[in-house]
Amino acid sequence: MTDKNNYSYIESYSGLKTRNWRCSDRYCRAMITTSKSTEALVGTDLPEHNHGNGLLRNKARETEAEVIQRYENVHRATTAAVLQDISNTIASFKFPSSIK
């Protein structure tokens, strides 16, 4: 199960009317409860997690694949040159105010 913030959970207990879920990161204590009949979240608040939600990591993997594909046939495209090009591009990019 995945919540709206892209955190994933595994079922930890199933009662008569509810299911308890714990975060899939075994070192995280976040837990939620869902109704068996409606599969809706019991309560309104999602828990705090002590780790990232994987979105950044997934986006980085996608971007990495795109970069490798873009430079694979470029003559003399060394790792250092590619990383310098990426670094220069990022340094000149204007990020939204929410990213610091």
N, C-alpha and C positions, 0 to 999 in steps of 0.2 A: 504494500500500500504506500502511496506517495501523497503528501499533503500539498496544498496550494503553493507552498514555499519550496517545493521540490526536495523536502526531506523524506526519506523512506523509512518505513517501519515494518517490523515483523510481528506476527501475532504471538503474544506471550501467554494469554489465558482466554478461554471462552466460557462464559457463564450462561445462565438461562436466557437472559435478555440482552447482554452486552458482550463485546469483545474488547480485551485490553491489548494494546499494541505498544511495543517498545521501539526506540530508535534502532535502526539497523547497525549503527555504530555502537558496538558493545560497551564502549567506554563512556557513552553519553547516557544520562539518566532520563531523558525526555520520554514521556509516555502519553498516550491518548486512549480514549475509550470511544467506541462506536456502538450504535444500536444494531442489534442483529436484524431487526425487522426492516429498518429503513436504510441501514448502513451509513447513517448520518453521524457526524461528530456529536458526542454528548458534551454539552458545554459550548462555549463560544470562543475560548482562547486556545490558541496553539501554544505548545510549550517552547521554552527557550532551549536551544541546543548549544553545546560547548565546542562546536566545529562548524565548518562551512557546509553548504548544501550541495556541493558538487557542480553547480552551474558554471562557475568560473573554470574549474578543472575540465569540464566537458568542452567548453568553448575554446579553451587553450589547445586541447587535442585537435579540434576541428581546424583551428587556425594553423597549427603546426603542420598538419597534412596539406593544407593549401599552400603554405610557404615552401614546403619540400617539393611539391608539384611545380610551383612557379619557377623555382631555381634549378630543377634537376637537369635541364638541358642548356643552362647558361655556362658558356666557356669561362673557366677560371673563377667560378663562384665558390669561394672557400667558405668554410663555416664562419670564420672571423669576418669576412666581408658581408655575408648575409646578416649576421648579428648586428654589425655596425649599421647597416641599412635599416634594419628594424628599429634599432635604438634611436637613430636620427628621426625616423618617422614618428615614433611614439613621443619623443621629446617635443616635437612641434605640434602635436595634436592637442586640441582644446577639449579636455574631458568635461562632462557635466559636473556641476558643483557637488553632486552627491558622491563623486569619486575623489578621494584625496590621497 
